[in-house]
Amino acid sequence: MKTTPTLIAAALAAACAPAWAQKSAADGIAEYRALLADGNPAELFEAKGESLWKTRRGPKNATLERCDLGKGPGVVKGAFVELPRWFADSQKVEDLESRLATCMVTLQGYSMDEIVKTPFGRGVQDDITALATYVATASKGLPFNLPQGHPEERRSYEVGKRIFFYRGGPMDFSCASCHSADGQRIRLQDLPNLTKNPGDGIGFAAWPAYRVSAGQMWGMQLRLNDCFRQMRFPYPIFASEPTIALGTYMGVNAKGAKSAVPTIKR
């Protein structure tokens, strides 16, 4: 059969069709987010978080304005992009949400057991999400630079790395199954490579985020819980060492990436 320019063009169109479809889907999602960005519902959570930060609450009737998030008592700007980190007072590596819970216990008199038992999106957990949104938004545009000077910070990174690549459960999945290679997608959604930048700057640097599909604000703790759910693993306990270690691993990998919080997700 004689080859003609028309046949060549048709063959090229057929070969490129999947790539065009992927590009179109990705562009569509980007346009959708851009339309929602003006009037992002996350702003309501940020405002609620600021109010909670400054309001006297809890058994001790105190505010959180003396909470030390790593930059000194009451300092909010710049704290988020250096978490998780080691805190001498708690003798733990803590992420933003677990550190806020620690401050609520020590300054305001809340019970850590009650905080841990409360489901995401309700009561005190909803308050922590709002507080995390407020604190994180204050660092928008700042580069991530998690400290690794303390031995426990370095151990947290190594533990998080092991958990990230650990395969198990009924589906033999790991975090790395979806997030350790470039160019992967699921349900028209790009899957960032969380083992390096710039991928980890797109993933880790984007939470807390407003989930349009759920109509909720999600912090990193809930994001990780949902990942474990999708892998058919048991839910981790709120602020457990494995979830914080995963945050350390991803946060260190995101070094230099600028925080985009609060963002909008599917």
C-alpha positions in Angstrom: 0.0 0.0 0.0 1.3 3.4 -1.0 2.2 5.7 1.9 0.7 9.2 1.6 1.0 12.4 3.7 -2.7 11.9 4.7 -2.0 8.4 6.1 1.1 9.6 7.9 -0.9 12.5 9.5 -3.6 10.0 10.5 -1.1 7.7 12.1 0.6 10.5 14.0 -2.8 11.7 15.3 -3.7 8.3 16.5 -0.3 7.9 18.3 -0.6 11.3 20.0 -4.3 11.0 20.9 -3.6 9.5 24.4 -1.0 12.2 25.2 -3.4 15.0 24.0 -6.2 13.5 26.2 -3.9 13.5 29.3 -2.8 17.0 28.7 -6.4 18.1 28.2 -7.5 16.5 31.5 -4.6 18.0 33.4 -5.3 21.4 31.9 -8.9 21.1 32.8 -8.2 20.3 36.4 -5.8 23.2 36.6 -8.4 25.5 35.2 -11.0 24.2 37.7 -8.7 24.9 40.6 -7.9 28.4 39.3 -11.6 29.2 39.1 -12.1 28.0 42.7 -9.0 29.8 44.0 -10.8 33.1 44.1 -12.9 32.7 47.2 -11.1 29.6 48.4 -13.3 28.1 51.3 -10.0 27.6 53.2 -10.1 31.3 54.0 -13.0 30.6 56.4 -10.9 27.9 58.2 -8.0 30.3 58.4 -10.2 33.0 60.0 -11.6 30.5 62.4 -8.1 29.3 63.3 -6.9 32.8 64.0 -9.9 33.3 66.3 -9.2 30.0 68.1 -5.5 31.0 68.5 -6.4 34.2 70.3 -9.5 33.1 72.3 -9.3 31.9 75.9 -10.5 28.3 76.0 -10.3 25.0 77.7 -10.1 24.1 81.4 -7.3 26.6 82.0 -9.2 29.4 80.1 -6.1 30.4 78.2 -5.2 31.4 74.6 -2.6 29.7 72.4 -0.6 32.9 72.0 2.3 31.5 74.1 2.4 28.3 72.0 6.0 27.7 70.8 5.9 26.2 67.3 9.6 26.2 67.0 10.3 29.9 66.4 9.6 31.1 69.9 6.4 31.6 72.0 3.6 33.0 69.9 5.6 33.2 66.6 3.5 31.8 63.7 5.2 33.0 60.5 7.9 30.6 59.4 7.0 27.9 61.8 5.1 25.6 59.3 8.0 25.3 56.9 10.3 23.9 59.6 7.9 21.2 60.9 8.1 18.4 61.9 11.0 19.1 64.3 12.3 18.1 67.7 10.8 19.9 70.8 12.7 19.7 74.1 9.7 20.3 76.3 7.8 17.3 74.9 10.9 15.3 74.1 9.3 14.4 70.7 9.5 15.2 67.1 6.2 16.8 66.3 4.4 18.0 63.2 2.1 21.0 63.1 -1.0 19.3 64.2 0.6 17.3 67.0 2.4 20.4 68.2 -0.9 22.3 68.3 -2.4 19.5 70.3 0.5 19.6 72.8 0.0 23.3 73.3 -3.7 22.8 73.8 -2.9 20.3 76.5 -0.2 22.2 78.3 -1.6 25.8 77.9 -5.3 25.2 77.8 -5.8 22.0 79.8 -7.3 19.8 77.2 -6.9 16.0 77.4 -4.6 14.4 74.8 -6.6 11.2 75.1 -9.8 13.1 74.2 -8.1 14.8 71.3 -6.8 11.5 69.9 -10.2 9.8 70.2 -12.2 12.6 68.5 -12.9 11.8 64.8 -11.5 14.1 62.1 -13.8 17.0 61.2 -15.5 17.1 64.6 -15.1 19.0 67.8 -11.5 19.6 68.9 -10.2 17.9 65.7 -12.0 20.4 63.6 -10.4 23.1 65.7 -6.9 21.7 65.2 -7.5 21.7 61.4 -8.6 25.3 61.5 -5.6 26.3 63.7 -3.2 24.4 61.4 -4.7 26.3 58.4 -4.1 29.6 60.1 -0.5 28.8 61.2 0.4 27.2 57.8 -1.1 30.1 55.8 1.2 32.5 57.6 4.2 30.8 55.9 2.7 30.8 52.4 5.5 31.4 49.9 8.3 30.6 52.3 10.7 27.7 51.4 10.7 24.5 53.4 13.8 23.9 55.5 13.2 21.2 58.1 15.9 21.0 60.7 17.9 17.7 60.9 20.4 18.7 63.5 19.0 16.6 66.4 19.5 12.8 66.3 15.8 12.3 66.8 15.0 14.4 63.7 17.4 12.3 61.6 15.9 9.1 63.1 12.4 10.4 62.2 13.5 10.9 58.6 14.9 7.4 58.4 11.8 5.8 60.0 9.6 7.8 57.6 11.6 6.6 54.7 11.2 3.0 55.7 7.4 3.4 56.2 7.1 5.1 52.8 8.6 2.1 51.0 7.1 -0.6 53.2 4.7 -2.8 51.2 1.9 -4.7 52.9 -1.8 -5.2 53.5 -4.2 -7.1 51.3 -3.2 -5.1 48.2 0.6 -5.2 48.8 0.7 -1.4 48.5 3.1 1.2 49.9 3.2 4.9 49.8 5.8 4.5 47.1 3.4 2.5 44.9 1.8 5.8 43.9 4.3 8.4 44.9 7.9 7.3 43.9 7.9 7.9 40.2 7.4 10.8 37.8 4.3 11.1 35.5 1.9 8.8 37.4 -1.8 9.5 37.5 -5.0 8.1 39.0 -8.6 9.2 38.3 -7.2 12.0 36.1 -5.2 13.2 39.1 -1.4 13.8 38.9 0.5 11.8 41.6 3.5 13.8 42.8 6.8 12.0 43.3 7.3 12.5 47.0 10.8 11.2 47.1 12.3 14.4 45.6 11.7 17.9 44.4 9.9 19.4 42.6 7.3 16.6 43.1 7.4 16.8 46.9 7.0 20.5 46.7 3.7 20.0 44.9 2.6 17.3 47.4 3.8 17.9 50.9 3.8 21.7 50.4 0.1 21.8 49.6 -1.5 20.6 52.8 -3.7 21.7 54.7 -5.9 21.9 51.6 -9.6 22.2 51.0 -11.0 19.0 49.5 -13.8 19.9 47.1 -15.0 16.3 46.8 -15.4 16.0 50.6 -16.4 19.6 51.3 -13.8 19.6 54.1 -10.5 21.2 55.1 -7.9 18.4 55.4 -4.6 18.6 57.3 -1.7 16.3 56.7 -2.8 13.9 59.5 -6.1 13.3 57.7 -4.4 13.1 54.3 -2.1 10.3 55.6 -5.0 8.5 57.3 -6.9 8.5 54.0 -3.8 7.1 52.2 -3.6 4.3 54.7 -7.3 3.6 54.1 -6.8 3.4 50.4 -4.0 0.9 50.9 -6.4 -1.1 53.1 -4.1 -0.6 56.1 -5.6 0.1 59.6 -6.0 3.7 60.4 -3.0 5.1 62.3 -3.6 6.9 65.6 -3.8 10.7 65.4 -0.3 12.2 65.8 1.3 8.8 66.0 5.0 8.4 65.4 4.6 6.8 61.9 2.5 9.7 60.6 4.9 12.3 61.9 7.9 10.3 60.6 6.3 10.3 57.1 5.9 14.0 57.4 9.5 14.4 58.3 10.6 12.3 55.3 8.4 14.2 52.9 9.2 17.6 54.5 13.0 17.1 54.2 12.6 16.0 50.6 10.6 19.2 50.0 13.6 21.4 51.0 13.5 24.6 49.1 10.0 24.2 47.8 7.7 27.1 48.7 4.6 26.5 50.8 1.4 26.8 48.7 -1.0 26.5 51.6 -3.9 26.8 51.6 -4.6 25.0 48.4 -7.7 23.4 46.7 -7.7 19.7 45.9 -10.1 17.5 44.0 
